Amino acid sequence: MRWTLRPIALFFLLPGLAVAAARMPSPVDATSLRAERVRNAALSVYVHGVTEEIAVAAVGPDGVPDLLALLRDPAFPRRDNVVAFLAYLGDSVAREALLVHLAAPVQHVDVPEEDRALLIVPEALGRMARRGDDPAFEALLALTADGARGGRRLAPSFAPTLRDDLIEQSLRGLALSGRSAARDRLADVALGRINPSPRGRDMSRAALDALDLHSSGPDGGGPNAAPQPDASGQPTLDGAAAMDPPVAAASVNFDTNTRVHDAGLTYANHVSLTTTMTDSRLDSVLREASLRAGRSDYSGDIACCATASRSGAGKTFGSAGDGLDVIDTDAEMRSALNNSAARVKVVRQINYCGSAGTNIIGCAWVGGSGMILVRMSGLGSEAVLWIHEYGHNTGLNHLSDSRALMYGIDNGNNNGLSQSECNTYHSPSSGAKMTVVDVGVCEDPDLDDVQSKVDNCPLAANANQADGEGDGVGDACDNCAATSNPDQLNTDGDSSGNVCDADDDNDGLADGADCAPLDAQAWLAPGEVSGVAWQAPGASTLVWTKGPHATLSNVYRNSFGPAFTPNWTCLQADLAGTSQSDGEAPSIGGGFSYLVTGKNNCGESTAGQSSNGASRTVTACP
């Protein structure tokens, strides 16, 4: 069995701009169009990382001012892409902006994209230094200086571990600069002659890894490097796995398999992760991922009856300072991919997946058991990332159709699976070490091309799966489409669920005035019973007439001697009928007296008054 490692490249496709011959765009129009183009490029997901070719094609040198505006915009959500683009396009103005960001980021680093943006800055400085920017190189030397002078350009508020992370990434930045002085600094750190973090992490191992990168070049051999087998015979690495040929459109759009098969994915967060994956978040991610696979969106896209779900609670892997939260080298990549804690390992940043890269988002074995992913704030992006990467584990490569889940580009509409790909999710490669579970019939009873296990209205056609209030029940079958009610509770069985029904039990009295709003037989407190008497013959059966609104009765008995002392205790509770027998006889010289009250879901009736006019008091009757 030959396994290959599959880094995923998701690029942004820029639409062509048609310009009418009679009117050229004004300078203002051109500036706005460029800003929009740059913004769209920076919002895209480049899972195999940003390259110089992508940066030039998607943004270009003329887009640097727009990138700088996005860098300073606190509301922009993908600052990691902005810094990655500046690594290849940035000038001296960009360098100063990045140094400011390193000292005073505009957003908190507990957001995964913000954390990555900060960690990419040293790489950007290194690539700028390689292009001849001396101040960028001097900044990296300052960040890696000996003793307390190390990390001088970092914000004082940064936690010690984050400072060490940034110093370590600055060693990598030095390697990317390609300068001989960088090699000297890295050698000094590797040999322990200087220590940029004397009260923190030992940087010698990171410096040795950076020396290797300095020797191999900025791309570590490049994305098309020849596969290099592990010395122990483990799976080979292939940074650019072969792309499957285009698949012809199928004549039908629903899965030909008769059963639904679910893959249970285990996951583990690295212990140093700043923003962890949680069980509830992963449940949402995998529901969205399964929907994308299970819905047909165009001719030839199969509504696939293969789903993915979380298996067990999240675990942790690694240890603080082991370097596996930021994947920089082949050894770190293999260690994370092959870690047995879980199939999916969630890390902070990936800089290496078969070759060096910038802002890589996912890395997985093809036909093997192992995935490394970073966190994404957007649910749709994270869903595509997980189902795409797991597709590589099952044995799938990239497709050339830009609409496909297995296309190397996340353009926001990656939903398509062919029948052959769907079959692979149903029956993964043996190397994936995944046993799928049969969870039911593969069917589509409402004929909306959404398989019923992921359909939020399985009996009402709604291909768009619209769910306005986000309660998991589609608008087409939601009995309160404007108000969240995932349980769909509807006591009276009318067209409105309880949360939006003014009269839940349909008894004619609005809930606010109804003392039992979920009981159609009770809306007012019960009245007192009447006609309490012994039924002849024998006088051993007590009978009575229920009071108004009473649905049940409670019977109380009082034992007395020569003197009558009221002490009513429960003899029988919640009687549906209107009679009660008592076979017990009182003691000699004593007797029994009886009392009956009415009851419904609004409560219990009063018990009348004694001969002195005081209200009778009874012991609670169950």
N, C-alpha and C positions, 0 to 999 in steps of 0.2 A: 504493500500500500504506500503510495507516494502522496504525502500531504504537502500542500503549499500554503504559505502565509498570504493572506489577502488584505492589503491595505485598500481602503475605499477612497476613490476620488470623486467628490461631488463638486461640480463646478457650476458657475452661474452662466447661463446663456443670455447674451445681450440681444434684445430684439433689434432688427434693423430699423433705421430711422428714415422714413420717406419724406422728402422735402418737395413741396410743390414748386414747379419751375417758375411760376409767376411771382413767387414771394420767398425770399431768403429769410431765415430767422434773424431777428434782431439780436444784438449782443446780450440783452437781458434774457431773451428766449434761450440762446445757446448756453448761457451760464446756468439757467434753471435746469435745462435738459441734462447738462453734464452733472450737476449736483444730484439729480434724481438717479442718473445712471450709476454714479459712484455709491450712492446710498443703497441701491438695490444690490450692487455687487457685494457690499460689505454686510448685507443682511443674509447672504447665502451661506450654505453649509459646505465647506470644502473638507470632506472627511479624510482624504489622503493628504491634506495640507495645501497651503498656498505656495505656489512656485513663482519664479520670476516671469514665466510665460503667462500664467494666469493673471498676475498683477498688471502686466503690460496690456494684455488683451481686455481685461475687465475694467481697469481703472485708467492706466496710462499716466505718464508724468504730469500731464495737465490737470489730473484729478487730485494732486497732492493738497492744494488748498481746501478742497472739500473734505478730504480725509482729516485734515487738521481741525476743521470745524466739528466733525463727528467725534474726534478724540476729546474735545472739550465739552461736548453736549452730554449733560448728565442723564438725559432720557434715552440716549441711543443704546440699544441692547446688545450690540455685537462689537464691542471695543476690541475684542481679541482679533477679529479680522482686520480692523483698522490698523492695529500695530503690525500685524503680519504683512499687510500691503506696504506700509511705510518701510519695513525692513528691506524691500526690494526697490522702492521708488523714492524714499526719503532723501531730502537735501539738508543743508545746514539748519534751515528753519525748523524742519521736522525733527532734527536731532535735539535741538533745544526744547521743543515741545515734549519730546519723549523724556528728557531728563526732568522736566517739570512734573510730568506725570509720575515718574518714578519716585519723586520726592513728595508729591501731593496728588494722589489719584482722585478723580472726581466722584467715584463711587466706592462703596465698601467692597472689600475683596471676598466677602462671603457669598457673592454671586459668582457662579462658576466662570462665566465669560469675563468678568472683571479680574478674577484671580489669574486666568490665563493671559489676559492682556498685560498684566504686570510682569508675569514670568517671561513673556516674549520680548520685552524691552531690551534686555541684554543681548539677545540674538540680533535684534534690529541694529543695535549699536555696532555689533561685530561685523555685520554685513555692510554697514555704512563705512566702517573703518577699512574694510577690504576694498571699497571703491575709492579710497584715498582721503576719507574724512579723519584728519588727525585728532580733532577734539573728541570725536566719538571714541577713538582708541584710548585717549588720555582718561576719559571717563571710566572706561573699563579697568584701566590700571589703578585708578583711584578706588574703585569698588573692590578690588582684590589686593589692596595694599596690606602690608604686614600689621598685625596687632590691632590696636584700637582705631588706627586710621582706616581700616577696611570698612567698606560700606558707608563711607561718609556722605554720599549723595542720597542715601535712603531716608525716608521719613522717620523721625525719632519715635513716632507712635507705633511703628511696625513691631509685631511680636518677634521675639528672638528667633523663633523657628522660621518665620517668613524672611527675616533678614538673612539667615543662613541660606535659605532657598535661593534668594536673589544673588547672593555672593556666588553660590555654586553655579547658577546660570550665567553669571558674568565670566566664570572660567570657560564655559562653553562659548560665550561671545568672543573671548580672546582667541579661541581656536578657530572660529569662523573668520576672524580677521585675516588669517594667513600670514601675519607679520612675524618676523624673526624674534622681535622683542616679546611677542606674545608667547612664543615657545620658551623663551628664557624664564618668563614669569611662571608659566605652568610647571616647568621643571623645578623651580625653586619651591613651589607649593607641594609638588609631588614628593620631593625629597625632604620636606619638613624644614627647609631653611627659612621659610616664612609661613605664617599662619594668619590668613585674613579674618579668622574668627577664633581668637585665643580662648574665649570663654564659652565657645559653642561647639559646632560640629568639626570633626576632623575632615579637612578638604583634600587630603592627599589622594584618595581613591578617585574623587571627581576630577582632580587635576590630571591623573594618569589617563582617564577616559578621554579628557579633552585633548591630551597630547596625541592620542590615536586619531581623533577627529581632525586635528591640525595636520597630521600626516596624510590622511586620506582625502582631504579636500572638503569644501563646505557642504557637499551633498552626500558625503560618506560613500562614494561609489556610484551615486546616481540612482534614479528609480528603475533603471533597466539593468542593474548589476546582475551578473550571473548568479544563479542559485548556489548557496554555499551550505553544504550539509553540516549538521552538528557532528562533533567528534564522537558523540555517543550513538549516532544513528537516528537521532530524533528527526521530526519532520523538516524538510528543506524549506528554505525561505525563498519567496519569489515576490519581489516588490511590484511586479506588473504582471499578474497572472493573466493567462490568455482569456480573451473575451469570447463568449459564446456567439455563434452566428445569430443573426436576426431570426426570430421565429414567426412563421406565417400566421396570420389571423385565423382563429378557429371558427368553425361554423356555428358553434354554440358557446354561450357565455357562462354555463354553470358546470361545476365540478362533476366529473364522471364517477368519482368515488362515491360509495354508498354510505360511508360512515365518516364522522368527524373525529379527527385525531388531534390531541392536544400535546404540546411539548412543554414540559415543566422546566423552567430556567432557574438555576440557582445563581445567586450573586453575592459578591463580597466587596465591601468598601475598603480601600487602604486606610490604615489607622490614622494617617495624616491628612486625609481628605478634608478640605475646608467646607464643602457642601456635599453631604452624603446623599446617596440614593436611599429612599425609604420604602418600606413595604407598600404603603398606600400610594405613593407616587408611581412605583413600578406597576402596580395593578392598573392604574390609569393609562400608563404608557403601553402596556401590553394589550389592553382592551382596544386602544386606538390602533395599534399595530395589527391586531387580528381583524379589525374592521377593514383596514386597507387591503388586507389579503382576501377577506371574505366577501368583498363587494365587487361587482363588475362595473367598471366605469367607462368602458368603450368596447367596441367590437374586438374580440380576441382576448380581452382581459377576463380571466376566469374568476367567478365567485368561488374561491377556494375554501373547502371545508377543513382547513388545517389552522389551528390556533396556537397561540403561545400564552402561557400563564406563569405566574411566580410559583416556584416550588420551595416551600419553607421560608423561614424568616431570613432577613439579610444577615450576613456574617461579616467578619473583618479578616484582613490578611496583612502580612508585612509587619514591620516595626518602625518606629520613629527613626528617621535618619538613614533608612536602608536604601534610599534612592528610588524605590519602586512606586512612589507617588508621582514622580516625574520620570517618564521613560526616555532616557537619552541614548542608550546603547543597545547593541544586539543582545548582550548578556542580560540586561535589565528587561528587555522585551521578552526574551525566552523565559526568564524566571517568573514574570507576571503571567504570561500566557499559560504556562504549564503548572502554575500553582494549583494545588488540589483543593483549596478551600471552596471553590465554586467554579462553575463554567465561566461566568462573567466577572471580570475584575474591573472595578470602577476606580479610576485614577484622576489626578488633577490635570496632567498634561502629557501629551505624547509627542516626542521629538524624533522618534525613530520607529519605523515599521518596515524592516527589510532594507531601508536606507534612511538617511537623515531627512527630516521634513519640518515644515513650519506650520504649527497649529493643526496637527493631525488630530482627528476626532475619534477614529476607531481603527482597530487592528485585530484581525482574526485569522485563524487557520482555515484553509479551505479543505473540507473533508476531514476535519479534526475537531478536537474538543478544547476550545480555548478562545476567549475574546477579551480584549481590553477596550474599554470605552471611557470617555469623559462625560461629565454631566452637561446637559443642555437645558436652558430655561424654557424653551418652547416645547409644548407637548407634542406637536406634530413632528418637529425635527427629531426629538428623542425617540418617538415611535418608529420612524423610518430607520433611524440608526440601529435600533435593537433588532428589528425584524430582518433588515438587510444583512447585518453582521451574522445573525444566526443562520441566515440563508447560506452564507459562506461555509459555516460549520457543517451544514447538511450536505455540501458538495457543490453548491452553485457558484459560478463565476459571473462576471459582469455581462450585461446585454447591451446592445447598441440602440435600443428603443428608449428614447428619453422619458417615456411615460412609465417605464417598468420599475418595480421595486428594486430589481437588481441592476438598474442603470447606475453608472458611477457619478450621477449628478442629482442632488436633492433640489429640485426646482419647486417644491411645494405640492407637486401633483404626482408623486411617485407611488402609484397604486397598482400597477399592472403585473399579473402573473400569467404565464402560459400554462397549459395543462401539464406539460412535462415538468415545469418548475414546481407547480402545485404538487405533483406526484412526489417530488423530492422532499418537500416538507412533510408529506404523509409518511414517506419511507426514507429517512435520512441515511447518508453513507454510514457504513459500519464504523468508520473512523470517528464519526461524530459522537459515538458512545451515548446515544440518546434513544430511549425507549418511549415512543409516543403512546398515549392512552386513548382508548376509544371512549368518547364522551357522548355518543348518541348518533341519531340518524342525520345524514347529510340531506337537507331538504330546503325548499323555498316555497312554503305553502301560499304566500301572498304574491308570488311571481314578480317580485321587484328586483331580482338579481342580487339579493343580499342573503347569504345563507343564514338560516334561522338562529343558530347559536350566537351570532354576533348582531342580529337584527334587533334594534330597539323597539320595533313593532312587528313581531313575526307574523301576525295575522292581518296586518293592515299595510298595504303597499306604500312604501316611503323610501324610495331609492336614495334620496338625499339625506336620510337619517336625521332630519332637523329635530333639535331638542332645545327649544328656546331658553328654558330655565335650567337646563343642565342637570336634570335629576335622573338621567339614564333611561327615561321612557320617552319615546319619540312623540312629537306633537301630534302625529296622525292617530295615535291611540291613547293619548294622555287625557285622563278625565279632569285634569286641572292644568291645562297647557301653559297658563301664565304664572302658576305657583308651584314651587318644588314640592312634590309628594311621591318619592320613589316607591312607597308601599302601595300606592293607588287605592288606599282604603276608601270604600264607598258603602256605607252601612245600609242605605236604603236601595241600592242597586239602580239608581237613576243615572243620568248622563254626567253628573257632577260629583267628583270626589269630595270627601269630607272637608278638606282644607279650603275648598271654594264653594261649599254648599251652605246656604243660609239655614237650611232645615235638614240636618243630617239623617234624622229618622223618618222624615216625611210624615209627621203627625199633625202638621198644620200649624205648629207653634215654632217660631224662630228660635234658633239655638240659644240666643242670649236670654230669652224668657223661659226656656225649657229647663226644668230642674233635672231632667234625664235626657239630654240631647241625642243619645244614641239608642233610646228605647222608645219604639213607636207606641207602646202601651202605657207609657208614663210621661206625663208632662207637668202634673201638679202633685203636691204632697198628698198621701192618702188620707181619707177621712176616717173617723172612728167607726168601729163595727156597731151593729145593732142586733137586737133579737137574740141575745145570748141566753140559751135555755137548755134543759135536759130533754133529750128525745125519749118519748115514751115508746114502748114500755121498758121498764127496768131502770131507767134514769142513770145509765152508765155511759151514755154517749152525749157529748156536748155538741150543740149546733149553734150556728150564728149566721148573720148576713154581713157580707163584706161591705165596708164603707166605700164612698165614691173614690174612684181611681186606684183602689187597692187591688193588687194582683196576687198577693200572698197574705198569709196570716201567721202570727206568732201566738202560742198559747202559754200562759203562765199559771203556776199553781202556788197556793199559799197554805202552809200547814198551821193550824192553830189549836190551842187547848181550851181550857175553861174560859180564858179571856182571848179576845180576838186581837192579834198583833199582826199587822200587814207586813209580809216579807215575801214578795212575789219573785219566784225564780222560774227560769225557762223550763217548760215541759216539752214543747215541740216547736221547732223553728221552721219557717218557710214552707208552710202548708199550702198546697195549691187548692185543696178542697175547703169545705166549710163545716167539717165535723172532726171530732177527736174523742177517742175512747180512753178511759183510764181504768185499768184493771186493778190498780193498787188500792187497798183499803186503808183508811186513816187509823191511827192508834185508838185504843179504847179511851173514851173521854175527850177525844179530839175530833178534828174534821179537816176537810180540804175546801178551799175556795178557789175559783178559777177566774182568769182574766184573759181577754182576747184583744189583740191589736191588729190593725191592717199594715200592710207593707208593700212598697214597690221600689223601683230604682231611685226614687227621690228620697227615700227614707222610711221611717216608721211613724204611724199615727200616734196621737196622744192616747192615754189610757183612761180618760174620764176623771171624775172626782169622787173622793170618798164622802161619807155622810157629813163630815165637817166642812166640806167645800174645798179641801186641799186637793191639788192634782196628785193622782196616783203615780208612784215611782216604781219602775220595774228594773230588774237586773238584765243587762244586755243578753239578748237571745241569739246565740247560735244554737 
